[in-house]
Amino acid sequence: ICQRKVGDLDENTGMVEMKQGRVQTFEKETAGSSSLCRMSTRIGLQRAEARLQALLKEERWKDAFVEAERTLPAYLALYGRRSPLYGLQRFVCGKLARQLESRAAQTRAWIHLAAAFAVLRRSHGEGSPLVQELMELLHASRSSAESFV
């Protein structure tokens, strides 16, 4: 269970609000810690998501990608492999990996997007705008990964 305070927990919504400048402090407090037990509760996962949102706001794509990937075991443990929430997190990982310019990142993007597609086409249907966007990104990721030499 996460004991460190990242932001203020709103008792009504259960959401964690990030305070200005807390991203760097949280990074120092949790450096090197990727333990599932730190995110095994919904509150721990909410804290990780708040940190991810702060990284996205700062446009720190690589750090955001690492943080998003780090949450996958918690999503899997809490919601299961077929959960739309797990699929959406894989989608987020795939989109973030597309922002990085390396063959390895493009390959990982394709892997995340393929996993997201497997889940989200069942939950949302192949005709939904989300799944249509996902299919476009999936094809683009494969092409990008193949174009790196």
N, C-alpha and C positions, 0 to 999 in steps of 0.2 A: 504494500500500500504506500502511495506517495505521501510523504510527510512534509515536504517542502512547500511553502506558500509561493505560488506563481503570480496570482492575482487575487481579486476578491471573488469569492463564490457567492453568487446571487442565490439566496435561499429559495426564492420563488421559482426560478427557472432552472436552477441547478447548473447554470452555465458559469464558466470562469471568464472574468474580464481581465484582459492584460493591461497592466499599467505601463505607461511610457517608460522606456529604458529598462524594463524588467527582462527583456530577451537576453541581453548580455549577462545579467546576473544569473538567470536560470541556466544559461549555457555553462557558466563556471560551476554552478552547484551540481550539475548532472553530467559533467564532462566524463566521457568514457562509459557512461552507464546506459546500456541498451537492454537492460533486464526487463523481461516480460512482467515481472512482479511489480515493477514501478508503474506499469500501465494496465494492470490486471483488473482495475475497477473502472467503472464508467467515469468517475471523477478524475482518475489518473489519465484516462484517455482524453477527457475534455481539456485537461491541462496541456497535454501534448498537442491537441488540435488548436488550442489558443496560441501556442508557440508557433505552430505551423502557419497560422493566419498572420502572425506578426512578421514572420520571415517572408511570406508572400508580399506583404505590404511594403517591406524593405527591398523587394525584388532580389532576394538572395536565393536564386533558383537552385543552386547546388545544395545549399544547406536545407532548403525546403524539401528537396527531393530525398535527402538522407532522412530527414525527420518523418516524412510521409511513409517511406519504406519501413522505418523503425516502428511505426504504429501497426503495421500489418499483422504481426503475431497477436496483438491485443484484439484487433477486429476479428480475427479468426477465432480466438478463444471465446470472445463475448457473443459473437453473432453467428459464426459458422460459415463454411465455405460457400454456401448457396445464398447467403443473405445479400440483399441489394446494397446494404451498407458496406459490406466487404467489397462487393463489385465496384461501388462508387469510389472507394478508397484506392482500389487497383487502378481505376480510371484516372484519379488524381496523380498517382505515381507515374503512370504512363505519360500524361500530359506534361508533368514536370521534367521527366527524362527527355522528352522531345526538345526542351529548352537547352539542354546540354549538348555540346558539339563534340561528340566522340562516337566512334563506332560502338563501343561497349554500351554507352548510354542509349544509343538508338536501338540496340539489340534488347536492352532491358525495357525500353519503352514498348517495343513490340510484344515482349513477354507479358508485361503488365496489362497492356491493352487487350491482348488475346484472352487473358484470364477475366478481365472485366466484361468483355463481350460474351463470354460463356455464361456469365451470371446475369447480366443485364438484359440480354435478349429474351431470357425466360421471364424475368420480372416486369420488364417494360414493353416487350414486344419488338419485333424487328422493324416495325414501321414508325416507332417513336423517334422524335427528333434527337433525343439523347443517343440512342443506338445508331441512328444514321450518322451523327457526328463521330461517334466511336468507330464505325466502320471506315469512314474517310481517314481518320487518324491512323487506324490500323494499317491501311494500305500505304499511306504516306510513310509510316514508320518502317515498314518493310523495305520500301524503296530507298529510304535514307540509310538504313543499316547496310544494304547491299552496295550503295554508292561509295561508302567509305572504303578506302583501300589502304 
